[in-house]
Amino acid sequence: MTTRQLAKRLGVKQPTLAELEKGEATGNITVKSLERAAEAMGCRLVYALVPTKPLTETIKERASQLAKLKLAAVEQTMRLENQQVHGQASRKEAERRLVEELLRRPARLWDEP
């Protein structure tokens, strides 16, 4: 389909279509404009957000981040109160348990600590 033909289907002049194409190329086009163009070409617009990695991996990583942050805060409090901070093996086990607990309530993973 030529730009003249598409412009006619969209009900715009060729320069306007050229601006739409430029906006699409630079990433400055609106979803509404894309929908109109798709409809004029007998298509439908499909807009999707695609994760860069599996969702399960993202959730586990977030749970691990939160667990580390929470444990660091507890350890700081314990140091300030001059209490013993657990060893590396004990910390790893506490982190593992906290990750499991966080994974049981995944909606809470996105709360800020």
N, C-alpha and C positions, 0 to 999 in steps of 0.2 A: 504494500500500500504506500503510495507516495505521501509526502507531507501535505500536499494540496488536498488529497482525498481525506486524510485523517483530520486535517483542520476543518474541512467541511462537515465531517461526521461529528466533530466536537462542537461545531457551531462557532468556531473562532477563525481569525485570519491567520495566514501562514506565519507572520512575524510572532504572533502570540504563541503558536505551536513551537516555534523555534526557541522562545523563552522557556516554555515548559520542558523541552528537551534539554536545554542548558541547565535548568534547575534540577532535572533528574540526574544529569551527569555530575553535577557538583554536590549533590545530596541535599539540595535546598527546595525540593518539591514537597508539596503537602500530600497527605494521604488522600484527601478529597480529590485533588487533581489526578492522582494516579488512578483512583476509582473511576473517574470520568473517562480517562483515556482507555482504561481496560474495557469499560462498557461500550465505548465507541468502536472498539476493535472486536466486540463480541466475546470478551473475556471477563473474568472476575478477578479482582485483586486478592491475593493471598498474602497476608502479612504475618510473619512468624518470628519469634525469638527462639533461637536454637542454642542450647547450652554448648559451651566449648568442651565440656567433659561430662561424663555420666553424672546424673543427679545424685546417685548414691555416694559417689566420691566427693562431691561438693558438700553434702550433708555431713559426712564423716570428718572432712577437713574442718568445717565450721565447728563441729562438736569438739574436736581436738583443740582448736584455737581458744574456744571459750573455757575449756577445762584448764588449759595452761594459764589463762588469765586469772581464773578464779583461784587456782592453787597458788599462784604467785602472790595474790593479795593476802591469802591466809598465811603463807609463809612470812610475808612482811610483818603482819600483825604479830605472829609468834616471835619473830626476832625482836620487835619493839617491846614485847612483854617478857623478853629474856627467857623464852621457852625453847625447848629443843625443836629443831627443824628435822623432819625425817630424812633418812638417807636416800640415795638415788633409787635403789630397788623399791623402797617404800613409796617414794614419790611416783614412780612409774605405775605402780599398782593403784595408787589413789587416782592418778590421771585416767587409767583404764576404766576404773569403776565410775568415775565422773562422766566420761565419754558415754558409757553404756546408759547411764541415767539420763543424760541429755538426749540421747537417741530415742528414748522411750517417749519423749515429748518434743518432736521435731519442730513444732510451731514456735517453741520458745527459743530456738536456735538463733533467730534473727533479732531478738531483743538485744539491746546494747547492754553490756555489762556495767 
